[in-house]
């Protein structure tokens, strides 16, 4: 039997999936048009026509993979447990992402010509902010006050988490996640959410 020739969206998805495999298994240096053509079982010219530069290819790979990531719905009834659950979920799938981003930030960064923020935006797109949603639920059930919390404070748990990830290139011990939430983030949230802080 002759294999069905892939076209259009099917071919693009196959190429982008193959590119993600190369990135996660062998790093950015291995993502060449020649290697990708072999991995995706297609012609190099086919890839060039769709993504003329490696930067365009990389952004397309991240955007495609981002659409495949599950949207995590968390509502434990507790702000602390909501945010810890979100961070633990991220921590469980950090290995591939850390390997990819560490390589991009390293020796090949000049070639990529994109900041980590831009690459992260390509991967995660315009997803709703899960921490903001957790805070809104906490206000609605009276767990915290309705004071305005600065965007920097809302982003802090994941900012600290990403710092740890970049410094260690590994998943975090659970006690580090707990320290971030309990010792750093929740006291700040309590300070801004209401004068009386978090209600016990």
DRENNUZA-115913 format. One record per residue: x, y, z of N, C-alpha, C in turn. Coordinates in steps of 0.001 Angstrom, whole numbers, plus 500000, padded with zeros to 6 digits. Layout:
N
NODE   n.px   n.py   n.pz  ca.px  ca.py  ca.pz   c.px   c.py   c.pz
NODE      X      Y      Z      X      Y      Z      X      Y      Z
...
//
This chain:
200
NODE   n.px   n.py   n.pz  ca.px  ca.py  ca.pz   c.px   c.py   c.pz
NODE 500828 498794 500000 500000 500000 500000 500861 501254 500000
NODE 500432 502272 499285 501147 503533 499250 500661 504431 500385
NODE 501600 505010 501116 501232 505884 502232 500515 507122 501709
NODE 499506 507576 502455 498779 508776 502080 499682 509987 502248
NODE 499717 510825 501236 500557 512013 501302 499910 513048 502200
NODE 500683 513551 503149 500158 514541 504080 500199 515921 503446
NODE 499174 516700 503703 499094 518044 503144 498562 519011 504201
NODE 498725 520287 503912 498092 521343 504703 498324 521217 506195
NODE 497221 521332 506937 497296 521343 508397 497876 520046 508945
NODE 497558 518930 508306 498076 517639 508775 499597 517600 508681
NODE 500125 518063 507559 501578 518083 507384 502228 519049 508365
NODE 501660 520231 508520 502231 521211 509441 502269 520666 510859
NODE 501178 520031 511293 501136 519468 512647 502205 518397 512822
NODE 502406 517577 511800 503408 516514 511878 504815 517103 511978
NODE 505081 518144 511195 506407 518778 511216 506647 519445 512567
NODE 505658 520150 513079 505825 520857 514346 505957 519888 515513
NODE 505248 518766 515448 505398 517744 516486 506798 517135 516444
NODE 507297 516896 515248 508648 516353 515103 509683 517354 515609
NODE 509452 518635 515363 510377 519669 515830 510393 519729 517352
NODE 509226 519588 517971 509173 519577 519435 509970 518392 519989
NODE 509869 517250 519359 510636 516082 519796 512130 516364 519723
NODE 512571 516979 518634 513991 517321 518510 514419 518289 519607
NODE 513608 519307 519841 513940 520294 520863 514037 519660 522247
NODE 513045 518871 522610 512985 518329 523961 513990 517214 524184
NODE 514324 516470 523141 515227 515335 523309 516690 515689 523066
NODE 516935 516645 522139 518323 516905 521740 518741 518365 521831
NODE 517792 519272 522118 518145 520674 522295 518050 521473 521008
NODE 518155 522800 521176 517963 523708 520056 519004 523514 518957
NODE 520215 523167 519352 521261 522966 518352 520943 521874 517360
NODE 520131 520908 517782 519773 519789 516899 518629 520132 515956
NODE 517988 521280 516187 516842 521653 515351 517352 522318 514072
NODE 517799 521511 513151 518197 521994 511829 517127 521576 510832
NODE 517101 522258 509705 516123 521899 508677 516366 520480 508171
NODE 517627 520089 508080 517953 518739 507606 517455 517679 508595
NODE 517759 517898 509874 517337 516925 510888 515817 516872 511001
NODE 515179 518033 510908 513720 518062 511018 513067 517369 509826
NODE 513600 517584 508645 513048 516911 507465 513127 515395 507630
NODE 514236 514924 508161 514387 513489 508379 513437 513001 509463
NODE 513327 513763 510555 512459 513367 511665 510991 513345 511239
NODE 510593 514341 510435 509186 514456 510025 508879 513680 508751
NODE 509927 513096 508157 509768 512323 506914 509129 513164 505810
NODE 509742 514317 505582 509288 515198 504513 510514 515872 503903
NODE 510297 516691 502893 511412 517366 502220 511773 518658 502943
NODE 513073 518965 502943 513544 520191 503586 512887 521412 502964
NODE 512666 521396 501654 512073 522548 500974 510653 522813 501459
NODE 509952 521748 501823 508593 521896 502345 508610 522718 503636
NODE 509588 522453 504474 509706 523171 505743 510125 524614 505499
NODE 511097 524810 504623 511560 526162 504296 510426 527038 503766
NODE 509571 526467 502930 508484 527264 502344 507543 527797 503419
NODE 507287 526978 504432 506362 527386 505479 507028 528283 506523
NODE 508282 527981 506869 508984 528733 507902 510373 529077 507375
NODE 510519 530226 506681 511785 530566 506006 512960 530785 506961
NODE 512672 531148 508218 513760 531357 509170 513569 530431 510363
NODE 514680 530191 511043 514611 529293 512196 513809 529908 513337
NODE 513857 531242 513439 513057 531901 514471 511568 531682 514223
NODE 511132 531830 512975 509724 531593 512646 509335 530149 512938
NODE 510240 529236 512641 509981 527827 512918 509841 527595 514416
NODE 510759 528160 515198 510722 527973 516644 509436 528513 517243
NODE 509037 529720 516856 507804 530304 517382 506603 529439 517018
NODE 506574 528931 515788 505476 528062 515358 505429 526780 516179
NODE 506604 526229 516489 506669 525003 517300 506107 525264 518690
NODE 506513 526359 519306 506035 526680 520647 504534 526958 520650
NODE 504068 527718 519657 502629 528008 519581 501828 526723 519408
NODE 502314 525839 518543 501600 524576 518300 501567 523723 519561
NODE 502719 523593 520220 502749 522766 521426 501884 523366 522522
NODE 501854 524714 522580 501038 525371 523590 499558 525036 523460
NODE 499091 524852 522231 497673 524508 522046 497362 523101 522554
NODE 498388 522276 522701 498193 520903 523158 498273 520757 524668
NODE 498788 521801 525345 498900 521723 526795 497510 521788 527423
NODE 497249 520946 528407 495926 520957 529035 495682 522241 529808
NODE 494458 522704 529778 494074 523858 530579 493659 523349 531956
NODE 494419 523707 532963 494204 523163 534297 493107 523943 535022
NODE 492086 523230 535450 491003 523826 536217 491165 523410 537677
NODE 491377 524370 538545 491631 524072 539954 490674 524873 540820
NODE 489992 524207 541725 489162 524896 542708 489068 524000 543934
NODE 490069 524131 544807 490137 523272 545991 489327 523833 547156
NODE 488877 525095 547025 488202 525740 548136 489150 526525 549021
NODE 490438 526556 548656 491444 527271 549438 492415 527943 548489
NODE 492688 529226 548704 493635 529944 547855 495006 529273 547898
NODE 495465 528950 549078 496773 528309 549228 496843 527019 548426
NODE 495844 526163 548587 495871 524869 547908 495685 525016 546405
NODE 494897 526013 545984 494743 526271 544548 496099 526574 543911
NODE 496828 527523 544505 498090 527964 543906 499151 526875 544012
NODE 499181 526161 545117 500125 525047 545228 499823 523958 544200
NODE 498551 523694 543971 498180 522685 542971 498632 523118 541580
NODE 498424 524391 541254 498868 524915 539957 500383 524779 539807
NODE 501114 525137 540836 502570 525086 540759 503080 523644 540721
NODE 502434 522772 541461 502837 521358 541435 502587 520758 540056
NODE 501510 521174 539426 501238 520685 538073 502321 521145 537108
NODE 502707 522424 537199 503788 522930 536357 505088 522190 536644
NODE 505341 521936 537909 506569 521277 538317 506667 519855 537750
NODE 505512 519216 537614 505498 517830 537131 505879 517728 535669
NODE 505705 518806 534903 506018 518743 533484 507157 519680 533087
NODE 508012 519988 534069 509033 520993 533809 510210 520480 532990
NODE 510471 519173 532970 511724 518676 532399 511895 519074 530929
NODE 510887 518841 530099 510995 519194 528688 511181 520686 528494
NODE 510367 521477 529186 510419 522922 529011 511747 523487 529488
NODE 512265 522971 530595 513538 523464 531110 514665 523160 530143
NODE 514666 521951 529599 515723 521589 528649 515690 522493 527430
NODE 514501 522785 526952 514362 523620 525758 514782 525054 526042
NODE 514240 525642 527104 514525 527047 527362 515964 527271 527809
NODE 516549 526321 528524 517948 526491 528913 518843 526500 527680
NODE 518522 525681 526696 519293 525673 525464 519121 526956 524674
NODE 517913 527478 524657 517652 528715 523927 518336 529908 524569
NODE 518423 529902 525892 519053 531010 526599 520579 530914 526495
NODE 521076 529735 526192 522504 529491 526169 523184 529892 524873
NODE 523966 528991 524313 524858 529338 523205 524119 529751 521940
NODE 522846 529379 521804 522128 529671 520569 521216 530892 520696
NODE 521302 531603 521818 520365 532695 522062 520469 533801 521021
NODE 521688 534143 520619 521854 535206 519623 521174 534850 518315
NODE 521225 533575 517950 520595 533161 516697 519080 533221 516796
NODE 518549 532896 517955 517088 532882 518128 516516 534285 517978
NODE 517203 535284 518505 516769 536677 518435 515377 536880 519019
NODE 515146 536247 520153 513882 536420 520870 514176 536300 522355
NODE 513472 537097 523148 513678 537037 524586 512926 535838 525163
NODE 513329 535371 526354 512563 534296 527006 511086 534652 527178
NODE 510803 535955 527453 509408 536380 527601 508623 536160 526307
NODE 509241 536482 525161 508570 536300 523872 508340 534824 523577
NODE 509321 534002 523906 509184 532572 523655 508122 531960 524562
NODE 508087 532412 525808 507065 531913 526723 505671 532324 526253
NODE 505557 533565 525750 504263 534029 525234 503816 533186 524054
NODE 504765 532777 523214 504414 531917 522077 503894 530578 522558
NODE 504493 530053 523617 504090 528740 524125 502727 528786 524817
NODE 502523 529772 525673 501313 529793 526496 500221 530712 525963
NODE 500542 531563 524978 499516 532376 524343 498798 533289 525323
NODE 497509 533476 525070 496703 534384 525894 495810 533629 526867
NODE 496370 532612 527481 495583 531845 528448 495173 532719 529630
NODE 494016 532394 530187 493573 533113 531376 494579 532883 532505
NODE 494783 533900 533317 495720 533803 534427 495085 532991 535550
NODE 495629 531792 535781 495034 530888 536759 495185 531406 538177
NODE 496266 532125 538460 496445 532682 539803 495427 533797 540054
NODE 495197 534636 539046 494165 535673 539174 492805 535042 539455
NODE 492492 533972 538735 491206 533294 538938 491108 532743 540359
NODE 492204 532188 540877 492208 531669 542248 491981 532792 543255
NODE 492582 533946 543002 492381 535095 543888 490931 535575 543851
NODE 490346 535615 542668 488950 536046 542545 488023 535108 543325
NODE 488287 533811 543249 487465 532857 544007 487654 533057 545510
NODE 488898 533342 545914 489171 533556 547336 488427 534783 547861
NODE 488355 535840 547056 487594 537033 547442 486108 536695 547536
NODE 485596 535966 546552 484161 535648 546507 483718 534826 547716
NODE 484583 533950 548213 484176 533140 549365 484594 533773 550700
NODE 485158 535005 550656 485487 535716 551868 486783 535293 552519
NODE 487613 534563 551796 488883 534105 552367 489882 535253 552488
NODE 489838 536188 551538 490673 537386 551585 489798 538589 551275
NODE 490323 539767 551593 489602 540987 551277 489679 541309 549798
NODE 488968 542357 549406 488867 542696 547983 489812 543812 547576
NODE 490848 544063 548376 491807 545102 548026 492550 544780 546741
NODE 493042 545822 546082 493736 545628 544801 495127 545045 545030
NODE 495396 543951 544362 496692 543281 544473 497507 543610 543232
NODE 498714 544159 543378 499518 544529 542210 499818 543333 541314
NODE 499919 543611 540024 500210 542556 539054 501514 541838 539385
NODE 502495 542579 539893 503782 541970 540241 503621 540942 541349
NODE 502732 541208 542301 502487 540259 543389 501752 539029 542856
NODE 500788 539258 541972 500059 538126 541383 501014 537201 540633
NODE 501984 537786 539947 502922 536999 539147 504030 536363 539978
NODE 504178 536779 541235 505344 536401 542027 505560 534897 542195
NODE 504530 534095 542469 504817 532664 542659 505513 532036 541460
NODE 505030 532347 540265 505645 531761 539074 506952 532445 538704
NODE 507103 533725 539040 508387 534389 538808 509474 533713 539646
NODE 509181 533455 540921 510149 532779 541788 510385 531338 541342
NODE 509319 530709 540911 509434 529332 540438 510328 529256 539204
NODE 510122 530178 538245 510943 530169 537034 512403 530471 537358
NODE 512633 531350 538327 514007 531630 538737 514678 530353 539243
NODE 513997 529616 540085 514551 528362 540600 514815 527381 539464
NODE 513878 527318 538528 514019 526372 537420 515228 526705 536557
NODE 515417 528004 536269 516546 528411 535438 517868 528179 536160
NODE 517869 528361 537474 519104 528203 538230 519479 526742 538429
NODE 518490 525847 538426 518784 524438 538717 518560 523499 537537
NODE 517770 523936 536518 517413 523072 535392 516794 521758 535870
NODE 515969 521850 536894 515360 520632 537453 514021 520990 538076
NODE 513224 519977 538318 511972 520205 539027 512284 520590 540471
NODE 511351 521307 541096 511577 521810 542442 511176 520774 543485
NODE 511939 520660 544574 511432 519899 545722 510130 520532 546203
NODE 509202 519737 546658 507900 520274 547041 508016 521307 548148
NODE 509001 521135 549031 509128 522091 550128 509480 523487 549624
NODE 510139 523584 548463 510434 524896 547883 509147 525563 547417
NODE 508266 524790 546792 506982 525345 546363 506185 525838 547570
NODE 506182 525055 548628 505453 525436 549842 506046 526709 550435
NODE 507384 526823 550453 508023 528033 550973 507631 529262 550159
NODE 507623 529121 548832 507253 530245 547975 505851 530731 548294
NODE 504932 529795 548425 503526 530165 548667 503318 530649 550099
NODE 503802 529883 551085 503494 530178 552485 504320 531331 553062
NODE 505614 531371 552735 506497 532329 553388 506612 533657 552637
NODE 506376 533618 551335 506575 534828 550535 505258 535380 549991
NODE 504516 534522 549281 503387 535033 548508 502154 535345 549353
NODE 501710 534379 550170 500480 534603 550938 500580 535812 551873
NODE 501710 536036 552566 501785 537257 553388 501629 538535 552566
NODE 502187 538568 551357 502029 539745 550503 500584 539900 550046
NODE 499966 538802 549663 498565 538856 549254 497713 539396 550395
NODE 497957 538889 551589 497198 539359 552745 497389 540837 553001
NODE 498609 541327 552797 498901 542748 553014 498116 543628 552063
NODE 498029 543213 550801 497358 544046 549803 495843 543806 549759
NODE 495423 542595 550050 493992 542263 549887 493131 542951 550950
NODE 493661 543070 552142 492890 543711 553199 493803 544072 554337
NODE 493418 545064 555109 494245 545513 556237 494420 544413 557262
NODE 493403 543552 557386 493461 542483 558382 494169 541249 557862
NODE 494517 541255 556568 495249 540119 556010 494371 538919 555745
NODE 495006 537781 555558 494276 536547 555286 493478 536123 556506
NODE 492280 535678 556273 491448 535221 557392 491715 533752 557628
NODE 491988 533431 558871 492334 532039 559223 491059 531202 559329
//
